[in-house]
Each structure stands twice: as structure tokens, then as C-alpha cells.
């Protein structure tokens, strides 16, 4: 948000917008206490460049994606 992203959401998902680019989190995953919204992003350098002007590694780092072990620990 500090970098200029604008976020909105409702029961159907979350959208993040910046400079005319939109990331749409519209995949619902139920949990024992609610749900999590996710998105599908085909992991290619070209697509990340089109969406963000970032490299794939920059997008991964800046969006705070965790590695597999950390993701499994969060899920548990």
C-alpha cells in the first residue's frame, strides 16, 4: 500500500490496483475459521513484466511470497 497500490474487496474476492494494472484474487479457499482469497498467475517472466514491469524474482520478493515450508507452516 505504501508503494501506491489500492485495494478493494468483497465476499467474492480482492482486487489490487496500481497504475492501471490489476491483480485479482478471486479463488476462494475455505479454512476452519473463514476463507482465503488467492489468484492464479502463470509463472513466466514475460507475464510478470507485462503486469508490473518487475522481474519474476522482484515480484516474488515484493509481494512477500513465502517458500513451501513457510506456506505449509502457515496452513497448519
LUMSEZA-339494 format. One record per residue: residue number from 1; x, y, z of N, C-alpha, C in turn. Coordinates in Angstrom, 3 decimals, decimal comma. Layout:
{pos = NUM&nX = X&nY = Y&nZ = Z&caX = X&caY = Y&caZ = Z&cX = X&cY = Y&cZ = Z}
...
***
This chain:
{pos = 1&nX = 0,831&nY = -1,181&nZ = 0,000&caX = 0,000&caY = 0,000&caZ = 0,000&cX = 0,883&cY = 1,255&cZ = 0,000}
{pos = 2&nX = 2,016&nY = 1,192&nZ = 0,685&caX = 2,927&caY = 2,335&caZ = 0,718&cX = 3,498&cY = 2,661&cZ = -0,652}
{pos = 3&nX = 3,496&nY = 1,690&nZ = -1,547&caX = 4,053&caY = 1,864&caZ = -2,886&cX = 3,000&cY = 2,272&cZ = -3,914}
{pos = 4&nX = 1,796&nY = 2,648&nZ = -3,446&caX = 0,789&caY = 3,149&caZ = -4,366&cX = -0,277&cY = 2,164&cZ = -4,798}
{pos = 5&nX = -0,297&nY = 0,970&nZ = -4,201&caX = -1,345&caY = 0,011&caZ = -4,537&cX = -2,634&cY = 0,420&cZ = -3,850}
{pos = 6&nX = -3,744&nY = 0,197&nZ = -4,517&caX = -5,075&caY = 0,456&caZ = -3,974&cX = -5,793&cY = -0,879&cZ = -3,925}
{pos = 7&nX = -6,430&nY = -1,189&nZ = -2,808&caX = -7,041&caY = -2,496&caZ = -2,637&cX = -8,519&cY = -2,340&cZ = -2,310}
{pos = 8&nX = -9,344&nY = -3,217&nZ = -2,915&caX = -10,764&caY = -3,262&caZ = -2,596&cX = -11,197&cY = -4,717&cZ = -2,600}
{pos = 9&nX = -12,267&nY = -5,007&nZ = -1,908&caX = -12,724&caY = -6,388&caZ = -1,884&cX = -14,122&cY = -6,526&cZ = -1,334}
{pos = 10&nX = -14,684&nY = -7,691&nZ = -1,567&caX = -15,988&caY = -8,042&caZ = -1,026&cX = -16,028&cY = -9,551&cZ = -0,851}
{pos = 11&nX = -17,214&nY = -10,123&nZ = -0,717&caX = -17,330&caY = -11,556&caZ = -0,468&cX = -16,864&cY = -12,408&cZ = -1,639}
{pos = 12&nX = -16,666&nY = -11,788&nZ = -2,796&caX = -16,268&caY = -12,532&caZ = -3,991&cX = -14,779&cY = -12,490&cZ = -4,293}
{pos = 13&nX = -14,034&nY = -11,600&nZ = -3,635&caX = -12,606&caY = -11,536&caZ = -3,889&cX = -11,994&cY = -10,205&cZ = -3,526}
{pos = 14&nX = -10,723&nY = -10,068&nZ = -3,859&caX = -9,951&caY = -8,865&caZ = -3,580&cX = -9,266&cY = -8,450&cZ = -4,877}
{pos = 15&nX = -9,258&nY = -7,142&nZ = -5,141&caX = -8,531&caY = -6,605&caZ = -6,290&cX = -7,510&cY = -5,600&cZ = -5,787}
{pos = 16&nX = -6,317&nY = -5,685&nZ = -6,338&caX = -5,270&caY = -4,713&caZ = -6,045&cX = -4,934&cY = -3,996&cZ = -7,348}
{pos = 17&nX = -4,903&nY = -2,671&nZ = -7,313&caX = -4,702&caY = -1,853&caZ = -8,496&cX = -3,522&cY = -0,907&cZ = -8,301}
{pos = 18&nX = -2,757&nY = -0,711&nZ = -9,367&caX = -1,694&caY = 0,290&caZ = -9,353&cX = -1,362&cY = 0,647&cZ = -10,797}
{pos = 19&nX = -1,416&nY = 1,920&nZ = -11,098&caX = -1,028&caY = 2,415&caZ = -12,415&cX = -1,723&cY = 1,673&cZ = -13,550}
{pos = 20&nX = -3,019&nY = 1,389&nZ = -13,387&caX = -3,779&caY = 0,724&caZ = -14,433&cX = -3,596&cY = -0,779&cZ = -14,502}
{pos = 21&nX = -2,793&nY = -1,340&nZ = -13,624&caX = -2,598&caY = -2,788&caZ = -13,576&cX = -3,447&cY = -3,352&cZ = -12,439}
{pos = 22&nX = -4,045&nY = -4,525&nZ = -12,643&caX = -4,936&caY = -5,112&caZ = -11,640&cX = -4,505&cY = -6,539&cZ = -11,340}
{pos = 23&nX = -4,391&nY = -6,851&nZ = -10,058&caX = -4,195&caY = -8,224&caZ = -9,594&cX = -5,508&cY = -8,631&cZ = -8,943}
{pos = 24&nX = -6,126&nY = -9,699&nZ = -9,425&caX = -7,433&caY = -10,105&caZ = -8,933&cX = -7,328&cY = -11,431&cZ = -8,192}
{pos = 25&nX = -7,632&nY = -11,402&nZ = -6,901&caX = -7,614&caY = -12,585&caZ = -6,045&cX = -9,060&cY = -13,082&cZ = -5,956}
{pos = 26&nX = -9,421&nY = -14,030&nZ = -6,831&caX = -10,818&caY = -14,445&caZ = -6,933&cX = -11,015&cY = -15,944&cZ = -6,728}
{pos = 27&nX = -9,991&nY = -16,623&nZ = -6,256&caX = -10,105&caY = -18,044&caZ = -5,944&cX = -10,320&cY = -18,173&cZ = -4,438}
{pos = 28&nX = -11,460&nY = -18,739&nZ = -4,038&caX = -11,790&caY = -18,880&caZ = -2,620&cX = -11,314&cY = -20,226&cZ = -2,105}
{pos = 29&nX = -10,606&nY = -20,206&nZ = -0,989&caX = -10,191&caY = -21,427&caZ = -0,313&cX = -10,724&cY = -21,357&cZ = 1,111}
{pos = 30&nX = -11,608&nY = -22,276&nZ = 1,454&caX = -12,205&caY = -22,298&caZ = 2,793&cX = -11,196&cY = -22,799&cZ = 3,814}
{pos = 31&nX = -11,250&nY = -22,224&nZ = 4,994&caX = -10,436&caY = -22,668&caZ = 6,123&cX = -11,385&cY = -22,971&cZ = 7,283}
{pos = 32&nX = -10,848&nY = -23,444&nZ = 8,377&caX = -11,705&caY = -23,751&caZ = 9,530&cX = -12,272&cY = -22,482&cZ = 10,172}
{pos = 33&nX = -11,647&nY = -21,329&nZ = 9,928&caX = -12,115&caY = -20,091&caZ = 10,544&cX = -12,617&cY = -19,058&cZ = 9,540}
{pos = 34&nX = -12,669&nY = -19,398&nZ = 8,272&caX = -13,135&caY = -18,437&caZ = 7,268&cX = -12,696&cY = -18,859&cZ = 5,885}
{pos = 35&nX = -12,053&nY = -17,942&nZ = 5,173&caX = -11,541&caY = -18,266&caZ = 3,856&cX = -10,362&cY = -17,381&cZ = 3,508}
{pos = 36&nX = -9,655&nY = -17,815&nZ = 2,476&caX = -8,504&caY = -17,072&caZ = 1,958&cX = -8,753&cY = -16,861&cZ = 0,477}
{pos = 37&nX = -8,490&nY = -15,672&nZ = -0,016&caX = -8,594&caY = -15,401&caZ = -1,446&cX = -7,220&cY = -15,553&cZ = -2,081}
{pos = 38&nX = -7,174&nY = -16,252&nZ = -3,186&caX = -5,923&caY = -16,482&caZ = -3,905&cX = -6,098&cY = -16,074&cZ = -5,358}
{pos = 39&nX = -4,987&nY = -16,054&nZ = -6,072&caX = -5,042&caY = -15,783&caZ = -7,502&cX = -4,155&cY = -16,772&cZ = -8,220}
{pos = 40&nX = -4,439&nY = -16,995&nZ = -9,483&caX = -3,579&caY = -17,820&caZ = -10,314&cX = -2,786&cY = -16,890&cZ = -11,212}
{pos = 41&nX = -1,486&nY = -17,014&nZ = -11,163&caX = -0,602&caY = -16,217&caZ = -12,008&cX = 0,354&cY = -17,177&cZ = -12,680}
{pos = 42&nX = 0,248&nY = -17,285&nZ = -13,983&caX = 1,152&caY = -18,152&caZ = -14,715&cX = 2,564&cY = -17,627&cZ = -14,517}
{pos = 43&nX = 3,439&nY = -18,489&nZ = -14,036&caX = 4,785&caY = -18,062&caZ = -13,639&cX = 5,717&cY = -17,997&cZ = -14,843}
{pos = 44&nX = 5,628&nY = -16,901&nZ = -15,557&caX = 6,566&caY = -16,646&caZ = -16,637&cX = 7,116&cY = -15,248&cZ = -16,457}
{pos = 45&nX = 8,333&nY = -15,059&nZ = -16,800&caX = 8,937&caY = -13,733&caZ = -16,685&cX = 8,195&cY = -12,724&cZ = -17,534}
{pos = 46&nX = 7,714&nY = -13,141&nZ = -18,708&caX = 7,048&caY = -12,217&caZ = -19,608&cX = 5,752&cY = -11,688&cZ = -19,002}
{pos = 47&nX = 4,954&nY = -12,559&nZ = -18,362&caX = 3,696&caY = -12,133&caZ = -17,786&cX = 3,927&cY = -11,178&cZ = -16,624}
{pos = 48&nX = 4,873&nY = -11,474&nZ = -15,768&caX = 5,164&caY = -10,581&caZ = -14,649&cX = 5,613&cY = -9,234&cZ = -15,176}
{pos = 49&nX = 6,424&nY = -9,210&nZ = -16,220&caX = 6,863&caY = -7,945&caZ = -16,810&cX = 5,673&cY = -7,147&cZ = -17,328}
{pos = 50&nX = 4,723&nY = -7,807&nZ = -17,987&caX = 3,556&caY = -7,116&caZ = -18,527&cX = 2,720&cY = -6,513&cZ = -17,409}
{pos = 51&nX = 2,504&nY = -7,278&nZ = -16,330&caX = 1,656&caY = -6,807&caZ = -15,239&cX = 2,304&cY = -5,724&cZ = -14,394}
{pos = 52&nX = 3,602&nY = -5,814&nZ = -14,184&caX = 4,209&caY = -4,981&caZ = -13,148&cX = 5,462&cY = -4,229&cZ = -13,547}
{pos = 53&nX = 6,043&nY = -4,556&nZ = -14,671&caX = 7,360&caY = -4,038&caZ = -15,037&cX = 8,441&cY = -4,498&cZ = -14,067}
{pos = 54&nX = 8,196&nY = -5,605&nZ = -13,345&caX = 9,164&caY = -6,203&caZ = -12,437&cX = 9,669&cY = -7,492&cZ = -13,057}
{pos = 55&nX = 10,819&nY = -7,923&nZ = -12,625&caX = 11,263&caY = -9,267&caZ = -12,978&cX = 10,481&cY = -10,262&cZ = -12,128}
{pos = 56&nX = 10,489&nY = -11,525&nZ = -12,502&caX = 9,792&caY = -12,542&caZ = -11,718&cX = 10,316&cY = -12,581&cZ = -10,290}
{pos = 57&nX = 11,626&nY = -12,496&nZ = -10,107&caX = 12,202&caY = -12,527&caZ = -8,761&cX = 11,815&cY = -11,299&cZ = -7,948}
{pos = 58&nX = 11,776&nY = -10,115&nZ = -8,588&caX = 11,357&caY = -8,906&caZ = -7,872&cX = 9,914&cY = -9,023&cZ = -7,410}
{pos = 59&nX = 9,026&nY = -9,504&nZ = -8,291&caX = 7,619&caY = -9,650&caZ = -7,924&cX = 7,481&cY = -10,623&cZ = -6,757}
{pos = 60&nX = 8,202&nY = -11,721&nZ = -6,817&caX = 8,137&caY = -12,719&caZ = -5,748&cX = 8,579&cY = -12,111&cZ = -4,424}
{pos = 61&nX = 9,667&nY = -11,369&nZ = -4,446&caX = 10,188&caY = -10,749&caZ = -3,223&cX = 9,255&cY = -9,654&cZ = -2,717}
{pos = 62&nX = 8,807&nY = -8,767&nZ = -3,573&caX = 7,999&caY = -7,618&caZ = -3,163&cX = 6,614&cY = -8,006&cZ = -2,698}
{pos = 63&nX = 6,046&nY = -9,075&nZ = -3,259&caX = 4,712&caY = -9,498&caZ = -2,847&cX = 4,742&cY = -10,365&cZ = -1,597}
{pos = 64&nX = 5,932&nY = -10,637&nZ = -1,087&caX = 6,058&caY = -11,335&caZ = 0,178&cX = 5,714&cY = -12,806&cZ = 0,128}
{pos = 65&nX = 5,908&nY = -13,432&nZ = -1,000&caX = 5,584&caY = -14,847&caZ = -1,107&cX = 6,540&cY = -15,677&cZ = -0,257}
{pos = 66&nX = 5,972&nY = -16,612&nZ = 0,434&caX = 6,763&caY = -17,495&caZ = 1,291&cX = 7,215&cY = -18,722&cZ = 0,509}
{pos = 67&nX = 8,241&nY = -19,371&nZ = 1,015&caX = 8,667&caY = -20,632&caZ = 0,391&cX = 7,705&cY = -21,749&cZ = 0,811}
{pos = 68&nX = 7,904&nY = -22,940&nZ = 0,288&caX = 6,972&caY = -24,038&caZ = 0,543&cX = 6,876&cY = -24,399&cZ = 2,019}
{pos = 69&nX = 8,005&nY = -24,454&nZ = 2,736&caX = 7,973&caY = -24,816&caZ = 4,154&cX = 7,176&cY = -23,785&cZ = 4,965}
{pos = 70&nX = 7,405&nY = -22,494&nZ = 4,691&caX = 6,688&caY = -21,450&caZ = 5,413&cX = 5,187&cY = -21,486&cZ = 5,094}
{pos = 71&nX = 4,853&nY = -21,766&nZ = 3,837&caX = 3,436&caY = -21,857&caZ = 3,455&cX = 2,756&cY = -23,015&cZ = 4,163}
{pos = 72&nX = 3,432&nY = -24,155&nZ = 4,243&caX = 2,855&caY = -25,316&caZ = 4,937&cX = 2,688&cY = -25,014&cZ = 6,439}
{pos = 73&nX = 3,660&nY = -24,336&nZ = 7,033&caX = 3,568&caY = -23,991&caZ = 8,447&cX = 2,391&cY = -23,038&cZ = 8,693}
{pos = 74&nX = 2,190&nY = -22,091&nZ = 7,795&caX = 1,050&caY = -21,170&caZ = 7,917&cX = -0,264&cY = -21,921&cZ = 7,793}
{pos = 75&nX = -0,340&nY = -22,837&nZ = 6,846&caX = -1,568&caY = -23,618&caZ = 6,647&cX = -1,892&cY = -24,465&cZ = 7,870}
{pos = 76&nX = -0,839&nY = -25,007&nZ = 8,504&caX = -1,078&caY = -25,824&caZ = 9,704&cX = -1,490&cY = -24,960&cZ = 10,874}
***
